[in-house]
Amino acid sequence: MALYCWGSTVHGELGLGGIEEEQIMTPREMDWSQAANVQQAACGGSHTLLLTNDGKLYTCGNNDHGQLGHDTNNLPNKRPQFISALENYIVTQVSCGLSHSLALTNWGQLFSWGSNATGQLGHDLDMVSYPAPRMIKSIATKTVVQISCGHSHCLALTNSGELFAWGANEYGQLGLGTTGKKVPTATLVKSLAGIPIAFIACGGNHSFAVSKSGAIFGWGKNTFGQLGLNDLDSRCYPTQLKTLRSLGVRYISCGDDFSVFLTQEGGVFTCGLGSFGQLGHGTHGNEILPRMVFELMGSKITQIACGRKHTLAFVPSRGKVYGFGLGGVGQLGVGSSVSFNTPQIVRGPWVSSWILV
């Protein structure tokens, strides 16, 4: 398997080394010894986590808050570097916020590092950052099976279907019934107690959970309609989104202020901020209800991924990846810095059946 990357490389976040270009406009293969072994990638504000098949974690990019996990907050790494502090663990899942990182092990242990300005690491607020991975003690008695990071908040799903949240809560994105106060320890989202959760996702300042029966719950910031609830009111409690229930949502990916839903049949629906074309509807308007991306109809999408202001969708039957939204630093991979409000083919020589964003 080959690993391709594109977009901004100002901080070395693409792992291409000391190249002169600050933007990569079309997918470029990463010339790195472990590239073929990468099974998962996570991108933060300007840093990247790369997880290999043997459970080893490598990081590159900006390190101003210690988000690379190398026990320093010095210069950025422009090549992926192994996190030696996790050498004795098998990492199975990773997630990034703007300036913090999470790693989940095969034993359900959760580690965090980077910025802790809003308590997003799940530790006390006595330090504004932790440059080395540290186990989150407040959830250590639970077996975590899924993690997701927003800008500065986190969600963790346990093997019993319980949902825990911590970090920034300015918009109620933790789902705890309050707003404003930072929550530095993993806290049970009580309003979802008794509802077995199967999947979680975070946007910049909003959150989603999908139950095992297919019910979708959203909460947090809703200034642009990113919760899909047909209004602009933010929520501090999980609120059911009923419009997509019959379609069977199997995956959700979120950007800063927008949300993308993938259905069982391969349909894509979007809502929220559309000013950069990231909703894919041919306009720059916002949507307060999930709306189908009609230009992708007829293509069975199997994967979606969002950057802060752009969207990618993968069609395996055609071997194509489509991108739409903000393209200012080449993040659409279409060969220019133009933004597009309809799906465009990403110009890459794809040989894999997965996209890693």
C-alpha positions in Angstrom: 0.0 0.0 0.0 1.2 3.5 -0.8 0.5 6.6 1.3 -0.4 9.8 -0.4 -0.7 13.3 1.1 -1.6 16.8 -0.1 -2.4 20.3 1.3 -0.3 22.5 3.6 3.1 21.5 4.6 4.2 24.7 6.3 4.9 22.8 9.6 5.9 19.5 8.0 2.5 18.0 8.7 2.6 15.9 5.5 5.8 14.2 6.6 7.6 14.9 3.3 10.8 16.3 4.9 12.5 19.6 4.4 11.0 20.5 1.0 10.7 24.0 -0.3 7.0 23.9 -1.2 4.5 25.1 1.4 1.5 23.6 -0.4 1.2 20.3 -2.2 -1.6 20.7 -4.8 -2.0 17.1 -5.9 -1.5 13.9 -4.0 2.2 13.0 -3.5 3.4 9.7 -2.4 5.2 9.8 0.9 8.7 8.4 0.6 9.0 6.8 4.1 10.0 3.4 5.1 6.8 2.7 7.1 4.4 4.3 4.6 3.2 0.9 3.3 2.4 -0.2 6.8 0.2 2.7 7.8 -3.4 1.6 8.7 -4.7 4.8 10.1 -4.0 8.5 10.1 -5.3 11.5 12.0 -4.8 15.1 11.2 -5.0 18.0 13.7 -4.7 21.7 13.1 -1.2 21.4 11.8 0.1 18.0 13.0 -0.4 14.4 11.9 -0.5 11.0 13.6 0.3 7.9 11.6 -0.5 4.4 13.1 1.1 1.3 11.6 -0.2 -2.2 11.4 2.0 -3.3 14.3 0.4 -0.7 16.7 3.3 1.7 16.6 2.6 5.5 16.4 4.5 8.1 14.5 3.9 11.8 14.4 5.0 14.9 12.4 4.1 18.5 12.0 3.7 21.4 14.4 4.8 20.8 18.0 4.2 24.1 19.7 2.1 22.5 22.4 3.9 19.2 22.6 1.2 17.6 20.4 3.7 15.2 18.8 4.3 13.4 22.0 8.1 13.5 22.1 8.4 15.1 25.5 9.4 18.4 24.0 7.6 21.4 22.5 10.5 22.5 20.4 10.8 22.6 16.7 8.3 20.7 14.4 9.1 17.4 12.9 9.0 17.3 9.1 9.4 13.6 9.0 7.3 11.0 11.0 9.0 10.2 14.3 8.2 7.2 16.5 6.7 8.0 19.9 9.0 6.0 22.1 6.9 6.6 25.2 4.3 4.2 23.7 6.8 1.6 22.7 5.4 -1.0 25.1 1.8 -0.5 24.0 -0.1 -1.6 20.9 -2.0 1.4 19.7 -5.3 0.6 17.8 -6.9 4.0 17.3 -5.8 7.7 17.2 -7.5 11.1 17.0 -6.4 14.7 16.9 -7.8 18.0 18.1 -6.4 21.4 17.0 -3.3 21.0 19.2 -3.8 17.8 21.2 -3.7 14.1 20.5 -5.3 10.9 21.8 -4.2 7.2 21.4 -6.2 4.1 22.3 -4.5 0.8 23.0 -5.6 -2.8 22.5 -6.4 -3.0 26.2 -8.8 -0.1 26.1 -6.3 2.3 27.7 -6.4 5.9 26.7 -3.4 8.2 26.4 -3.3 12.0 25.7 -0.8 14.7 25.1 -0.4 18.3 23.7 -2.4 21.3 24.7 -4.4 21.1 27.9 -5.7 24.7 27.9 -9.3 23.6 28.3 -8.8 20.3 30.0 -9.0 18.4 26.8 -6.3 15.9 27.9 -8.5 14.6 30.7 -6.0 15.6 33.4 -6.1 18.3 36.0 -5.8 21.9 34.7 -2.5 22.5 36.7 -0.5 22.3 33.4 -1.4 24.0 30.1 0.3 21.3 28.1 1.8 17.8 28.4 4.5 17.0 25.8 4.5 13.3 26.4 1.7 10.7 26.4 0.0 10.3 29.8 -2.7 7.8 30.6 -6.1 9.4 31.4 -6.8 8.1 34.9 -10.3 9.4 35.2 -11.4 6.7 32.6 -8.8 4.1 33.4 -11.3 1.7 35.0 -13.3 1.6 31.7 -12.5 -0.3 28.5 -12.6 2.4 25.8 -13.4 1.2 22.2 -13.7 4.4 20.3 -12.4 8.0 20.6 -13.0 11.3 18.8 -11.6 14.8 19.3 -13.1 18.2 18.5 -11.0 21.4 18.5 -10.5 21.2 22.2 -12.9 18.6 23.5 -13.0 14.8 23.5 -15.5 11.9 23.5 -14.8 8.3 24.4 -17.1 5.3 24.0 -16.7 2.2 26.2 -17.4 -1.4 25.5 -20.6 -1.2 27.5 -21.9 1.6 25.2 -21.4 4.4 27.7 -20.2 7.8 26.5 -17.7 10.0 28.4 -16.8 13.6 27.5 -14.2 16.2 28.7 -12.5 19.4 27.7 -14.0 22.7 26.3 -17.7 23.2 26.8 -18.3 26.7 25.6 -21.2 25.6 23.4 -22.4 22.6 25.4 -20.4 20.2 23.2 -19.8 17.8 26.1 -23.5 17.1 26.3 -23.6 17.5 30.1 -26.4 20.0 30.3 -24.1 23.0 31.0 -22.1 25.5 29.0 -19.0 27.5 29.6 -17.1 25.6 32.3 -14.1 23.5 31.3 -14.4 19.9 32.3 -10.9 18.4 32.8 -11.9 14.8 33.7 -13.8 12.2 31.7 -17.5 12.6 32.7 -20.4 10.3 31.9 -23.0 11.8 29.5 -25.9 10.8 31.8 -28.7 11.8 29.4 -27.6 8.9 27.1 -27.4 6.4 29.9 -29.3 3.2 28.9 -29.0 4.0 25.2 -26.2 1.7 23.8 -24.0 3.9 21.6 -22.3 2.4 18.6 -20.5 5.4 17.0 -19.3 8.9 18.0 -18.0 11.9 16.1 -16.8 15.4 16.9 -16.8 18.6 14.9 -15.0 21.7 15.9 -17.4 22.5 18.8 -20.2 20.0 18.3 -20.7 16.3 18.8 -22.7 13.3 17.5 -23.5 9.8 18.7 -25.3 7.1 16.9 -27.1 4.4 18.9 -27.0 0.7 18.0 -30.6 1.0 16.8 -29.6 3.8 14.5 -30.9 6.8 16.4 -28.7 9.9 15.9 -28.1 12.4 18.6 -26.3 15.8 18.2 -25.3 18.5 20.6 -23.0 21.6 21.0 -22.5 24.5 18.7 -25.3 25.0 16.1 -24.7 28.5 14.9 -24.8 27.4 11.3 -27.2 24.5 11.6 -24.4 21.9 11.8 -26.5 19.7 14.1 -29.1 19.3 11.4 -32.0 20.1 13.7 -33.8 22.6 11.5 -32.8 25.6 13.7 -29.7 27.6 14.9 -30.0 26.9 18.6 -27.0 25.3 20.2 -27.7 22.3 22.5 -26.1 21.3 25.8 -27.9 18.0 25.9 -27.9 15.3 23.2 -30.9 16.0 20.9 -32.3 13.4 18.5 -32.0 14.1 14.8 -34.9 12.3 13.3 -34.7 13.3 9.6 -32.1 10.7 8.7 -33.3 7.8 10.9 -35.0 5.9 8.1 -31.9 6.0 5.9 -29.6 4.2 8.3 -26.6 6.5 8.9 -23.5 4.4 9.2 -20.8 7.1 9.6 -20.5 10.8 10.4 -17.6 13.1 9.8 -17.5 16.7 10.8 -15.5 19.9 10.0 -15.3 23.1 12.0 -18.9 24.0 11.6 -20.4 21.5 9.3 -21.4 17.8 9.3 -21.4 15.0 6.7 -23.5 11.8 7.0 -22.9 8.6 5.1 -25.9 6.2 4.8 -26.0 2.4 4.5 -26.8 2.8 0.8 -23.8 5.0 0.1 -25.6 8.3 0.1 -24.0 11.5 1.4 -25.9 14.2 3.3 -24.5 17.5 4.6 -25.5 20.4 6.8 -24.1 23.4 8.5 -21.7 26.1 7.3 -21.4 26.2 3.5 -19.5 29.4 2.8 -16.5 27.6 1.3 -18.6 25.1 -0.7 -17.8 22.3 1.8 -21.5 21.0 1.7 -21.1 20.2 -2.0 -24.5 21.6 -3.1 -23.3 24.0 -5.8 -23.9 27.1 -3.5 -22.2 28.8 -0.6 -25.3 28.8 1.6 -25.7 27.1 4.9 -28.1 24.2 5.5 -30.0 23.6 8.8 -31.3 20.2 7.7 -29.1 17.4 6.2 -29.4 17.7 2.4 -28.3 15.0 -0.1 -25.2 15.8 -2.2 -27.0 15.2 -5.5 -23.8 15.3 -7.6 -22.7 12.1 -5.8 -25.9 10.3 -6.6 -25.4 7.1 -8.5 -22.1 6.6 -6.8 -21.9 4.4 -3.8 -19.7 6.2 -1.3 -18.0 4.0 1.2 -15.9 6.6 3.1 -16.1 10.2 4.0 -13.6 12.5 5.7 -13.6 16.2 6.6 -10.9 18.7 7.1 -11.7 22.0 8.9 -13.5 23.4 5.8 -13.4 20.7 3.1 -14.8 17.3 2.4 -13.5 14.1 0.7 -15.6 11.1 -0.4 -14.4 7.8 -1.8 -16.1 5.7 -4.5 -14.4 2.3 -4.6 -16.3 1.1 -7.7 -14.7 3.9 -9.7 -11.5 4.0 -7.8 -12.0 7.8 -7.3 -11.9 10.3 -4.4 -14.0 13.4 -4.7 -13.2 16.7 -2.9 -15.1 19.9 -2.3 -14.9 23.0 -0.1 -11.9 25.2 0.7 -8.9 24.6 -1.5 -6.7 27.5 -0.5 -3.6 25.4 0.4 -4.2 22.5 -2.0 -6.3 20.4 0.4 -8.7 19.4 -2.3 -5.9 17.8 -4.3 -7.2 19.1 -7.6 -4.1 20.9 -8.8 -5.0 24.4 -7.8 -5.8 26.6 -4.8 -9.4 27.2 -6.0 -12.3 26.3 -3.7 -15.2 24.2 -5.2 -18.8 23.9 -4.1 -19.4 20.7 -6.1 -17.5 17.4 -5.9 -14.3 17.4 -8.0 -12.1 14.4 -8.7 -8.9 14.4 -6.6 -6.0 13.9 -9.0 -4.2 10.9 -7.5 -2.9 7.6 -8.9 -4.9 5.5 -6.5 -3.9 2.0 -5.8 -5.5 1.6 -2.4 -9.1 1.1 -1.3 -8.8 3.5 1.7 -8.4 7.2 2.3 -6.7 8.3 5.4 -7.5 11.8 6.6 
